[in-house]
Amino acid sequence: MKLPVVSGRELVKALSKIGYEADHQTGSHIILRRVNFPHVRVTVPAHPAIAKGTLLAIMKHVGITREALLDLLHKRH
């Protein structure tokens, strides 16, 4: 199954539902920090469409599956 096309802002909103909050922004990259321990940081590009490889790397880093991402985005088909 294919990954959805998702913008940086949509991904930030989705990750906020699982305990990440925007820490700061450097240029076109938003740095998120997990609120609870461990305070994992993840960088999300604030682009109109995140590249598939980048999206997969972010998903792996935060430990979510494609299905979980779709649930967070409310785009389950």
N, C-alpha and C positions, 0 to 999 in steps of 0.2 A: 504494500500500500504506500502511496505517495505521501510525502510530508506536505503540510499546508504552506502556502506563501504567507509569510507573516512579517509585519513591520517591526522595527525595534520597539516602538511605543506599545504595540500590542503585546509583544513578548514581555516587556517590563510589567504591564498590567497583569498578565497571566502569572508571572513569577511572584508578584506581590500577594497573590492568593495562597501561596505556599510558604510565606514567611520571609520573602526578600523585600528590601526597601531600597530606594535610590539613595546612595551614599553621596555621590557627586558626579559631575559630568566633566569630561576632558575632551574638548573638541566635539567630534561626532560620536563619542563613546560614553555610554552611561554605565557607571560602576555601581552594581548592586551589592548589598551586604545582607547576609542572613541575620535576622533579628536574634534568633536563639542560638545557643552554642551548638556546634562549632560555628563561628562567625565566618562562613565561607564567602568569598568575594567572587563575583562573576561579572565579566564585561560584556555589555550588549551594544552592538553598533546601532546608532539611531538612524538607520537607513529605511527607505520606503519598503524594501524587500531584503530580508536577510538571506545570504547565500546558504544553500542546503548544507554544505560542509560545516559552515559556522554554526548553523542551527543544531546540527547533530552534535557538535563539540560542546555547545552550551548545555544541551539536554543531558549528555553524558556527565558533564561536570556537576550539574545539580542533581543528577540521579532520577530523571523522569523518563518515562517511555513515550512513544508516539501517542498511544491511547490517552495517557495522562495529559499530555500537551493539548490534545484535541478537546478533552474535557475542560481544561482550564480556559481554552479559547472559545468554548461553546460552539465548536464547528464540527462536532461529531456527525458523520453521515451514516 
